Amino acid sequence: MTKPSLNAHLVGVEGGRWRLNTPALIVDLDAFERNLAAMAVHGRSHGIALRPHAKSHKSVAVARRQIAAGAIGQCCAKLGEAEALTDGGISSILITSPIVAREAIARLVQLNARADDLMLVVDSRPVLADLARALAGSGRRLKLLVDIDVGLRRTGIVPGPEAYALAEEIAANPAFEFAGIQGYAGHLMHVADRAERRARSLESMSLLREVRDVLTARNLVPRIVTGGGTGTFDIDPAADVLTELQAGSYAFMDREYNDVWHGPCDTPPFETALFVQTTVISANATGLATTDAGYKAFATDAGPPAIAAGAPAGAAYFFFGDEHGGVTFASDKDRLAPGQVLTCIVPHCDPTVNLYEHYHVVRDGRLVEIWPIEARGASQ
């Protein structure tokens, strides 16, 4: 359970958003709601269900709002995320990474006993025996999908005879229900050239289609064919293979995804809704200001954040240490004073969210709600 936010007393207070203890994780509620609505329209128009990936948000409040907007459930990368969402009343969850450790399998069986609609991917036949033994006597079958490697090579089994044999073994075992197949091309989500991204994504979808068609011919119809992401959400429907789209970052966006749509006539299809608010704490050096948000306030795998508001035009953010950030200016005449507040677009939303316990939800500049991030740190 997350502890109360230090900023709870500022909810509803005029100007309270600008008085937050910082660094603070901010959700622009208007942009967030428009993003959910836009993706829901996209899914309906293409006949594809939406099962957003909770690894992006790790929050029951966000999951509930996605489902209220039309999503059929959630994806989780980790068992701990699935446990947290189930505790929060989310009923349909797909765990998108294999679970193989003995203790984790024991937790999985316990979760399957109390979750309404839990599903798991597998990519190895030996693991099935471990899962079946653990499920013995539980009184409930486990829904399994075969994870197909469509080029990422992180998890999944390559299309072909071994993949088909894995599906057949699942279907033949009374401990399981064969639910479908997964194919996630995460390596293509940030390909900068749109034509290349489209061609490679459709190629990966063709691999998934081949598996679907072979299994269907063997009377093992995959009820679910799931995959895709924010970077290819508008490409993959053309393949006519997915029944579910796993996009997650669309709800928030980040600097990395904004950069995917970078052409002069190419604008991001979703709005930036996630920010980190930081405060200037020192500004004695010419051309430089220091903030209270450093390496511990942002994911650093994608470089520094982009400044969205609060600094002069042309100002740039850099990491100044564990606890501190720095701002440099385009002109020696530009300055920031201690106490001034900056709003930054996070470089990579998923691991940035994992650093915080709460979302500070703002509408029209007012702090209106605080949402706990229940699955923060759920890496097991």
ZIDARA-V430790 format. One record per backbone hydrogen bond with DSSP energy under -1.0 kcal/mol. CO is the residue of the C=O (numbers start at 1). NH is the residue of the N-H. Records with the same first field share a line. If there is no record, write none. Layout:
CO: NH  NH
//
This chain:
5: 8
7: 10
8: 11
10: 13
13: 16
15: 18
16: 19
24: 277
25: 360
26: 275
27: 362
28: 32
29: 33
30: 34
31: 35
32: 36
33: 37
34: 38
35: 39
36: 40
37: 41
38: 42
39: 43
40: 44
41: 45
42: 46
43: 48
49: 245
50: 72
52: 75
53: 56
54: 58
58: 375
59: 63
60: 64
61: 65
62: 66
63: 67
64: 68
65: 69
66: 71
67: 70
74: 94
75: 54
76: 96
78: 82
79: 83
80: 84
81: 85
82: 86
83: 87
84: 88
85: 90
86: 89
91: 117
92: 74
93: 119
94: 76
95: 121
101: 105
102: 106
103: 107
104: 108
105: 109
106: 110
107: 111
108: 112
109: 113
111: 114  115
117: 93
119: 95
120: 145
122: 147
125: 128
126: 130
127: 131
128: 132
129: 133
130: 134
131: 135
132: 136
135: 138
142: 177
143: 120
144: 179
145: 122
146: 182
147: 157
157: 149
160: 164
161: 165
162: 166
163: 167
164: 168
165: 169
166: 170
167: 171
168: 172
170: 173
173: 176
175: 142
177: 144
179: 224
180: 146
181: 226
182: 148
185: 188
188: 191
193: 197
194: 198
195: 199
196: 200
197: 201
198: 202
199: 203
200: 204
201: 205
202: 206
203: 207
204: 208
205: 209
206: 210
207: 211
208: 212
209: 213
210: 214
211: 215
212: 216
213: 217
214: 218
215: 220
216: 219
224: 181
225: 243  244
226: 183
227: 246
232: 235  236
235: 238
236: 239
237: 240
243: 49
244: 227
245: 51
248: 251
249: 252  253
252: 273
254: 258
255: 259
260: 262
263: 266
273: 28
275: 26
276: 344
277: 24
278: 342
279: 292
280: 339
282: 290
285: 288
289: 327
290: 281  282
294: 297
300: 303
306: 345
309: 343
312: 315
316: 328
318: 326
321: 295
322: 296
324: 320
325: 291
326: 318
327: 289
328: 316
331: 334
337: 340
340: 280
342: 278
343: 308  309
344: 276
345: 306
346: 255
347: 256
348: 352
349: 353
350: 354
352: 355
353: 356
357: 373
359: 371
360: 27
361: 368  369
362: 29
363: 366
366: 363
367: 12
369: 361
371: 359
373: 376
375: 378
377: 379
//
